[in-house]
Structures are given as structure tokens and as C-alpha cells.
Amino acid sequence: MFENQPKGLYALALANTGERFGYYTMLAVFALFLRANYGLSPAVAGTIYSSFLMLVYFLPLVGGILADKFGFGKMVTIGIIIMFAGYLLLSVPLGGDTLAFVVMIGALVLIGFGTGLFKGNLQVMVGNLYDEPKFADKRDSGFSLFYMAINIGALFAPTAAVRIKEYAETEWGYSGNDAYHFAFAVACASLILSIAIYYAFRSTFRHTEGGKSVAGNNTAQPVEEISAEETKQRITALIMVFAVVIFFWMAFHQNGLTLTFFADEFTAQSSSGVQSMAFNVWNLVAIIFIVYGLFGFFQAKTQKVKIQTALLVAVSAIFLGWQYSNLPESTAVTAPIFQQFNPFYVVALTPFSMAIFGALAKRGKEPTAPRKIAYGMLIAALAYCVMAMGSFGLPMPQTEIVNGEQVAMHMADVTPNLLIGTYLILTFAELFLSPMGISFVSKVAPPKYKGMMMGGWFVSTAIGNQLVMVGGFFWGPIPLWATWSIFIGLCLLAALFMFLMMKRLEKVA
């Protein structure tokens, strides 16, 4: 799985892991912070939340255009600096007045613009690693590994956000609202780590940065020339894919909005027994070690590696047994913690997806990237079918006035397994769609427009993220099952469009 990949992949992946850890730590509590700190309704909080996500994913288009001219590496560095300034502003507790609100909006703009310079261009650099013929057949697996690394950062983010907030409240005496800012401050530290990794291992990927080197020597590789007709075909195919993934991200990123509201207002706030082990991130890490240990054991070429991986599996299993024997009677379950399950599933399931697709490739039966994207849309629809069925009979969301502020009421104690299962299915959809989509863009994009086309992928994600607010508008006015049904219908329509356009898409794949 990790063999024969370019060395630069691991450096770029680790640099991205640090940045994503900070981003998802902030995002884990952001929607709840908006409602708690400013007393906003679900609709208004959802609009701000989705607008921020839209900004984060729209601005890579600008970053890509700039990088096509000035170089990918330069934009990555500038992006990290701008992001740091934004997170620094967001981490200052200023209260809930108008000034605090304006500063918060300014911080979001800086984070969005910095991410726009960083995110897409880093992924273009990853794609450029595979332009060398000896790595060409490793492109899809390389992006799967890169995507897995992103989710390692995201895996620890919800726990970090919850723990630092609780620590600020209990040990430092900050109010609940002010304590949120300490979760945002974690992002500042993670960006310092990210840029340190980037420059420490820059020699392994410097040839992918483009633009001018410090010495003035051109580090850009020669640009392949293709015909105007082929350029048009490729761009048309990419635009069709971009149009479809809008609806995936609209549905998927409900994890930070309506699915988090569901966790907060309709899900049991405590857990016990084996189920409670899922809410300790170290137990999830142990499971990941077991998965990778078993894969390493069966793929090992030497006895030494077999022994090492067997020991890893044994130690991890013993740890889980010890954790089970020392379980408390009850474990508190907070809404943000559910966001750890998606990255956990991504990391744990990536070896299986790579093994399955690898076996199919050897037999000449691996689905093309466009077909994988279509399957991903169908799987996403299935996830919301599960939510719809689990929501039948539940009351409508309601709020109450507490200390002069509108607060969401806890309406039911649905088993946490409903959300845990939904996140599992959504992750299957994500693994079919997101890393394969990024790989498809890096492969199909006309050489002169790589940055712009990768930016286009993020623009489609941005539009989908802006439409996330639809969930916030329907949270309350209509039954929960009807809210989830909206996403079912949209995902099915998008999948149908993909299958209708499949021949044109596979022609350039």
C-alpha cells in the first residue's frame, strides 16, 4: 500500500494533516458557538456556517489562477501566513456584541482566503508528483493515501475541541462561550507545525512547486501541449463532474450543521458498555492500529515485519481489553464528538478500498473515476435514508428562552448508533467520490490550466457548502424525516445525471 510512492507524497500529506487538524478543530464547535455566543437561530447560524465553507472552497479558484502564474509553492506559504492571522483573531474572546461579531467575520474571511491559496495548490503539487512515468499508475492510490492523512488530522480534532473547551471552563474559569475560543487557538499551533514540516522536507517535492526558485532558476517543468479540441473536451467533462459533486457536498457537510443539531437535540447524552468505547478517540486509534497491523502482517515480505505487525495488533487488542475492563458506568456524549467518526472511518477503511480497487485493477475491472463518483452519490442517498427512517415519529425541534437568549431544547434520546451508522455510510460515499474526484481532476485537467481546474473542483465544493444552509432553513419548519428526504432526492438526481453522461466522461478518463 505504501510501496513505490514518491517521497514527496508523505511530506505534503503531513503538512496538510497539520493544517486540517486545526481547521476541523475549529469547525467541530463552530456552529454551536454561533448559536451559543450570539444567540442566533438555526437558519442564521446555518447561513454563516455554510457561507464560511463556501468561502473556504471557492477561493482555491483564485489561488489556482495565481499559482498558474506565480507558482504553487509560493501560494502555499502565503496561504499559511494568512490563515494563521485569521485563526489568531478568532481565538481572542471578545464577547458577543457587534464588535466581536465583526471581528469574527473578518477572521473567517482571512481563514477562507488563506485556505484558498493553500489547499488546492498543495493538491496540485501532489498530482504533479505522479507526472513522472514511473509513478503514473500510482496516482489513485497516492491520492487515497493523501486523503487518509487529511483525516488523521480530522480524527483528533473533535476530541481536542471538546477537551480544550472543557479545560478552559473547569481549570481556568472561563465562561462556556469564551471557552470556545481556546478550541480555535489550537489551529494557530497546528499551522506552525504544518509550515515546519513543509520546509523541513521541501527537497522531496520542490520540483512540483512551479514558478521561480530563490536563485531565479525556473523550477517549472515543461508544459505539455494538447489541441484546442481536446482541451475543450477535458474542460467540459470536468465541468459536468463539478456540477454533480455540488449536491454531494451539500449533503455531506450537514455533518457540521443539521447532523450536529440532531446530535445535540435528539441523541442520548450518555452512553454505556461497548458503545461508550466509541467515544474515546484512543480506542478508535487502537482499532486503526489493528487494521493496519493485519494488513501489514499479510503483506509482509520478511519474518521480521510479520513479528512487528503481529506485536502491534496484540498490543492494540490488549489495550482495548484493558479499556473495556475499566469502563465507567456512563460516558458523557457531546454533539461535536460525533464528527470524529467520519475521519476514523476514512483512515480505517482506506486500506480496504485500496485493496479492493487494486484487485479489480489487476483483473481489468476497476470502475473509472466518473463511475466511482456516481456510485458515491447513490451511497450518500442511502445514508440519508437511514436518517429518515430513524427520525420517523420524533417531535419537531423547539427552542426555549434561557437568561434572555433562545436555546435549543433537548427533545429525545435516540441511540447514538443512528448517527454512528450514518457516518459510516457517508464515509463509504466519500471514499468513492472525493479522493477519486481529486485524482480525476489532476489527471484530466489541461496542463496549462491545472491550478484553475483544481480550483474549479473546489468551487463546486464551495457551492455545495453554501447550499448546506438549506438544512438550517428546514430545521424546525418541517418534520425531520422530510429534511433528510430532501438530500435523498438530490443525491439520486445527481447520480442519475452521472450515469446519463457516463460515456462522455469515460472518454477522457
C-alpha positions, 0 to 999 in steps of 0.5 A: 500500500505504501510501496513505490510512492514518491517521497514527496507524497508523505511530506505534503500529506503531513503538512496538510494533516497539520493544517486540517487538524486545526481547521476541523478543530475549529469547525467541530464547535463552530456552529454551536458557538454561533448559536451559543455566543450570539444567540442566533437561530438555526437558519442564521447560524446555518447561513454563516456556517455554510457561507464560511465553507463556501468561502473556504472552497471557492477561493482555491479558484483564485489561488489556482489562477495565481499559482498558474502564474506565480507558482504553487509553492509560493501560494502555499506559504502565503496561504499559511501566513494568512490563515494563521492571522485569521485563526489568531483573531478568532481565538481572542474572546471578545464577547458577543456584541457587534464588535466581536461579531465583526471581528469574527467575520473578518477572521473567517474571511482571512481563514477562507482566503488563506485556505484558498491559496493553500489547499488546492495548490498543495493538491496540485503539487501532489498530482504533479508528483505522479507526472513522472512515468514511473509513478503514473499508475500510482496516482489513485492510490497516492491520492487515497493515501493523501486523503487518509492523512487529511483525516488523521488530522480530522480524527483528533480534532473533535476530541481536542475541541471538546477537551480544550473547551472543557479545560478552559471552563473547569481549570481556568474559569472561563465562561462556556462561550469564551471557552470556545475560543481556546478550541480555535487557538489550537489551529494557530499551533497546528499551522506552525507545525504544518509550515515546519514540516513543509520546509523541513522536507521541501527537497522531496517535492520542490520540483512540483512547486512551479514558478521561480526558485530563490536563485531565479532558476525556473523550477517549472517543468515543461508544459505539455501541449494538447489541441484546442479540441481536446482541451475543450473536451477535458474542460467540459467533462470536468465541468459536468463532474463539478456540477454533480459533486455540488449536491454531494457536498451539500449533503455531506457537510450537514455533518457540521450543521443539521447532523450536529443539531440532531446530535445535540437535540435528539441523541442520548447524552450518555452512553454505556458498555461497548458503545461508550468505547466509541467515544474515546478517540484512543480506542478508535486509534487502537482499532486503526492500529489493528487494521493496519497491523493485519494488513501489514502482517499479510503483506509482509515480505520478511519474518521480521515485519510479520513479528512487528505487525503481529506485536502491534495488533496484540498490543492494540487488542490488549489495550482495548481489553484493558479499556473495556475492563475499566469502563465507567458506568456512563460516558458523557456524549457531546454533539461535536464528538460525533464528527470524529467518526467520519475521519476514523472511518476514512483512515480505517477503511482506506486500506480496504478500498485500496485493496479492493480497487487494486484487485479489480485493477489487476483483473481489468475491472476497476470502475473509472473515476466518473463511475466511482463518483456516481456510485458515491452519490447513490451511497450518500442517498442511502445514508440519508435514508437511514436518517429518515427512517430513524427520525420517523415519529420524533417531535419537531425541534423547539427552542426555549428562552434561557437568561434572555437568549433562545436555546435549543431544547433537548427533545429525545434520546435516540441511540447514538448508533443512528448517527454512528451508522450514518457516518459510516455510510457517508464515509463509504460515499466519500471514499468513492467520490472525493479522493477519486474526484481529486485524482480525476481532476489532476489527471484530466485537467489541461496542463496549462490550466491545472491550478484553475481546474483544481480550483474549479473542483473546489468551487463546486465544493464551495457551492455545495457548502453554501447550499448546506444552509438549506438544512438550517432553513428546514430545521424546525419548519418541517418534520425531520424525516422530510429534511433528510428526504430532501438530500435523498432526492438530490443525491439520486438526481445527481447520480442519475445525471452521472450515469446519463453522461457516463460515456462522455466522461469515460472518454477522457478518463 
